[in-house]
Amino acid sequence: MGKKLHDKIAQFTEAAVARERGVYPFFRPIESGQDTEVIINGKRVLMFGSNSYLGLTNHPAIKEASKKAIDKYGTGCAGSRFLNGTLDIHIELEDRLAAYVGKEAAVLFSTGFQVNLGVLSSITGRNDYLILDEYDHASIIDGSRLSFSRVIKYAHNDMQDLRRKLSLLPEEAVKLIAVDGIFSMEGDIVKLPELVQIAEEFGANIMVDDAHSLGVIGDKGAGTASHFGLTDDVDLIMGTFSKSFASLGGFIAADHATIDYLKHRARSLMFSASMTPASVASVIAALDIIEAEPERITKLWDNTNYAMKLLLDEGFDLGPTESPILPIYIRDNEKTYMVTKQLQNQGVFVNPVVSPAVPSDSSLLRFSLMATHTFSQIDEAIEKISKACKEVGVFNTVNEKI
C-alpha cells in the first residue's frame, strides 16, 4: 500500500500543536440547545459565537412544528427532490420564500453550501464569466471552481476594481456577479446600489448570497436587495436556514425560467437527498414568526448598536462592520488563540478566525449578536473580553493598541 498519502497527511500538524498547547478552539462540544447561554463541560457559557440572529432555535412553536412533521412524514424523504423526495411542504415553503424575497419562484436545497455549489457550477457556461468579491463565502468560491466558466475576482467591496474588471470582458459574454449580502467575517454590507449601476452598464447579472442578511436587514428581514429597494435589479437571491431561520437547508429564488433551469441542471440538487420534513416544517414556522414579530429584528439591532458602542469605547478595532457580526481584530494568530482560551475558561464563547482563513495580521474574534441577548449578558461578555485582551497583551494600556 502506498505511503505517499499518509506522508502528506502527516505534514498537517497545526491542530495537534494547538491541542498540545491547550489552545485548540474548534469542535467544542455543547451540551445544551443553541441559546444565549449554553452548557460546556457542565458549566454555563455565554454564547456570542452563534448565527442564530433572531434567537429562534429553541422557540416552542418551531420545535412543535418539527415534531408534527416527523409524525406525519417520517424522518427523511429517502431520495432527491428530482425523483421521489418532493413533499407538499417543500412546495409550500418554496412559494412562501419566493413571495418573502420578492421573486417569482424558489427551489430548496439540503444545505446553503449546496445551493451555491449547484447554482454556480451550472448556471453559466464555458465562454461565460463569474465575477466574485475576493471575500465571498467559501461555498461561492467552491461553486465557481466546479464551473466551466472563467472566474474573475475583484478587491473586496471595491466598485472601481469591479468596473475595471468588467470593462476588460467581452461585451457579448454572459457575466454573473456573485456576492455576499453581508460578509460573514467582516460584517460589512455589499455596496449594492453601486454594484447594480455597474452591472447595468456592462450587461451583467447579479446573484446575492443572503445567508447572513435574511432576518437581519430589509423589510421584515427579507435581505439585502429589499434593504436597498433593489429587488427587481437582483437576478438571483440565495439564502440559508441555519441562521435566522433556526433550521438546516437553503434556497435560491429567481424568475420561473431560471428556477426551472436549475431544477434540471444543478447537480447538488438533483443528486442529493432533499431537506428533511422536520427541517422544512421548522423553516415554515420560523418564517411565520419573523413575519409576525418584526420587533425581533428591532431588538437584534438594539443589541448590535449597544455592543458596538461598548467595544469601540474600549478601543477595539471592529473594521467596517455594519451588522450583528462584530469582528474584534486581534491581528495576531497566537494572541487570538490565547484570548479565545481565556474567554472559554471565563464563560464566554466566541469564534477565533485565524490564518489561513485570513492573513495572520487580520486574525479576529467573531462576536455575534442575537435578538435574545440581554444588555447585562453583553456587558458581562465585553468586560471579560477587554480583560482577557489586556492580559494577553492585545492592549498595552486601556484604549491603546499594540
N, C-alpha and C positions, 0 to 999 in steps of 0.2 A: 504494500500500500504506500502511495506517495506521501512524503513528509512535507512537501513544499507548502501545502495549505496550512498545516499545523504550525510550521515555522512562521508563516505570515501572520497568523492569528496571535502567536506568542509575542509578536512585536508590539501588540496593543497592551500597554501597561498602565495607562493613565488612571483607570478605575481602581486597579489594585493598589497603586501608590496612594491614592486618596483614601482608600479603606485603611491602609496601614497607618496613615497619619491621623485617622479618626475624623476626617472632614468630608467624607463622601456624602453628598447631599441628595442623591436620587433614589427613586424606588422606595420611598419611606412608607411603610405600611400604616394605614389609617384604620382604626378600629371602630369607627362610627360613621354616620352619614356625613355628606359634604355640607357643612354649615359654617356659620361664622366662628364656631368653636368645634374642634374635633378632638378625638382621643387618640394619642400616640403613646405607645408603651404605658398605657394605663393612666396617662396624665393629660390634663386639659391643655390644649394648644389653640391660640388664636389663629384662625385661618385667613391669611392675606395672600394666598397663592392660588386661589380658585378662579375659574372662569364663569362661575355661576353668578353673573352680574345682578340678576334680579332676585337671587336667593330662593329659587323655586324648587330646588332638588328634593326638599322634604315637605313640600306642600301637600296636605292631605288629599285634596281633590285630584292632584296628579297621580299620587300613589294609588288612589282608589280606581282611577281610570285604567291604570296599568293592570291592576288585579282583575278587573272586569273583562278586559281584552283577553287575558290569559284564559279566563273561564270560558269565553265564547270561542276563541280562535286557536287556543293552544299556545305553545311556547315559541313556535317558529313556523316558517312558511315552506320549508323543505324544497326550495328552488328559487330561481331568479324571477325578477319581475317579468322578464321577456317570455317566460314559459308558464309555470304553474304558481308563481309566487305573488300574484296581484290579488289583494283583498279589496273589498269595497271601501274600507277605511283608508287605504293608500290613495284611492281616487279622491275621497273626501278631503284628505289633508292637502293633496296637490291643488285642488280647487281653492281651498282656503288660503294657501300660501300665495298662489298667483294673485288673488284679489288683494292680499295683505301688502305685497310689494308693488302692486300696480302693473302686472304683466298679464298676458293672455293665458298662459299655461305654465305648468311646472312639472318636474318629474323628480321623484325621490331616489336617493342612493343610500347605501348602507352606512356610509360614513361621509363626513365632509371631505376627507382626504381623497376618497374615491370619486367625488364629484369633480374635483379639479383634474385628477388623473384622466377620467373618462372624457370630459369635455375638451380639455386642451390637447389631448392626444388624437382627437378625431375631427374637430370642427374645422380645422384648416388643412391645406394640402401641401404638396411638395414644393410648389412655386409660391407659397404664401409666407407671411411673416407673423410671428408672435412677438410682441413688444412688451417687455416686463420691467417693472421697477426693480432695482437691484435688491431691495429689501422685501420683496414679495415672499409670501409664505412658502415653506419647503414643498408643499403639495402643488403649488403653481409651477415651481421650478421642475419638479419631477414630471408633472404632466407635460410640460414643454419638451422635456428630454425624450419622451415617448412619441412625440410628433415628428412627422417628416418635414415640417415647416422649418424655416430658418428663424433662429431666436436672436433677438436684439435686446440688450439691457440698457437702461438709461439710469443716470445718477438719481439717488433717492429723492422723490418729490421735486425734482429739478425740471421744470417745464421747459426751460430753454434747451436743456440737453435732449429732452424728448422731441422738441421741434427739430433740432439738428439731426437727430437720428432718423426721424420720419422723412425729412427732406431729401435724404440720400436713397430712399427706397423707390422702386418703380411705381409710377402712378397707377398702372393697371393692376397691380398685385393686391390680393386681399391682405389687409393689415388689421390684426386684432390686438388691442391694448388690454392686457390682463393685469389688474392691480388690486391690492388690498384697499378696503374702505377705511378701516382703522388698522394701522400696522401693529402686529401682535406683540412686538417687543418695545418699540419706540413710543407707541401710544398716540402718534400724530395721525391726522386725518388726511386722506388724499386731497390734493387741490383739484377737485372735480370740475368746478366751473372753468378753470383754465384748460384742463385736460379735454373737456368737451369741445371747447373752441378750437383747440389744436387738432383734435380728431376730425372735426368737420372740415377744417381747412385742407387736410391731407386725405380725406376719404377713408378714414379708419373707423373701425368698430370698437366698442368698449365692453369689457366684462369686469364687473366689480365683485370682489370676494368680500361679502359682508359677515364673515364668521364672527368678528368681534364688534360689529355695528348693530346687528339686529337686537332689539330690546334695549338699545343704548342711545341711538340718535335717530332722528326722523320722526314723522307723525306716528304716534303710538309705537315707536321703536321700529319703524319699517325700513330703516337703514340709511345708507349714505346718499343714494340718489334722492330719496324722499327729503332728507335733511337739507339738501341744496335746491330742492324743487326741480330736479333734472331727470325724473324717472323716465320720461319719454326719450331722453337723449342717451340713455344707457341701454345697450342691446341685451346683455345677459346679467342677471343678478343671482349670485350664489350665496348660500347660507348653510350654517351647520346647526345642529340641535343640541350639541354637547355643552353649550354655554348658557345663554339666557333661556333657552327652551328646555333645559333640565333633562335631556334625554340623550339619545345617540342616533346619528344619521345626518343626512344632508340633502340639499335640493339645488336645482338650477331652474330659474324662471326666465322666460323669454316669450317671443311670439309663438303661435301654434306651429308654424312650419319648422322653426328651429328645434323646438322640443320634440317634434315627431322625428326629425332627423337624428337627434341624439339618442332617442329610444332605440333606434335601429343601427347605431354606429358606435356608441360609447361602450367599449368592451368591459369597463369596470362596472357597468350597469348590467349588461347582457349576460356576463359570466360570473356574477356574484349573487349570493343569496340575498333576498330582499329584506328590508327592515322588519324586525320582529313586531308582532302585533302589540306587545306592551309598549315598545318604543313609539310606535305610531300613535297609539291612544294617548300616551303621556304628552306628546307634542301638541295634539289637538287640545288637550286640557290646558296646557301651558299657554297656547295661543288665546284661548278663551279668557284666561286671567290677564294676560298682557293687554288685550284689547279692552277689557272691562275695568282695569285698575291702572290707569296711566300714572297715578300717584307713586307707583313703584319706581318708575323711571325718574320722577322728580326727586325721590329720596336718594336714588343712586347718585344723582348729580350733586345733591346737597352733601353727601358723604365725600364725593370726589373733590369738590371745591374746599371742603373743610380740611381734608387730609393734605391736599396740595399746598394750602397756605401754611399749615404746620411744618411740613417738610421744607418748604422754601425758607420759612423763618429760621429753621435750624441750620440753614446754609447748604442744604443738599442740592446737587445738580440733577434736575429732572429732565433735561433736554427739552425737545419741542413738544412734549406730550400735551394733548388736549382731550383726554378721555379718562375713564376709570382705570386705565393701565398707567401706573406711575413708575417709570424706570428710575431707580435710585442708583446713579452712576458711582461705582467704586473705582473703576478704571485700573484694576489690578486683579488678576485671577486668584492669587493666593489670599489676598485680603477678602475677596468676595466669598471664598470658601470659609474662611475663618469667621466672618461676620454671620454667615448663614448658620454655622455650627453653634455659635454663641446664642443666637436667637432661638434656635431649636431648644437648647438647654433652658432658655428663659421663658419658653412657652409661646413663641411666635413663629409661624410657618410662612416663609417667603421663598420664592424660587430664584436660585442663582443662575445667571446667564453668563457663561464664560466662553473663551475660545475652545474649539474652532467655530462655535456658533456666532461669535462676534470676535473682533480683534481683542487681545488682552487689555489694551488701553481703553476699550469700550465696555468692559465687563460691568455687570449691574445686578442689582436685586430687583426682581419684578414684583412690585407691590400692587395688588389688585383689590379694588373695592367691590362690595356687594351692597345692594339696597338694604339688606337686613343687618348690616353692621350698625352698631351704636357709636355715638361720638366717644363714649367712655372707652370702648374697645379700640377705637382709632387712637385715642390719647395714649393708652397703655402701650400699644404696639410701637408708636413713633418714639415714645420716651425710651423704650428698650432698644430700638434701632439706633437712636442717637448715642446712647450709652455704649452699645457694642462697637459702633464705628470709632468712637473716641478711644476705646480700649485697644482696638486693633491698630489704630494709627491712621485711620482714614482722615481724621482731623488732627492738626497739631494742637489747636485750641478751639474753643467754641466758634463756629461760623468761619473758621479759617482752614481751607483745604490744603492738604499736602500738594 
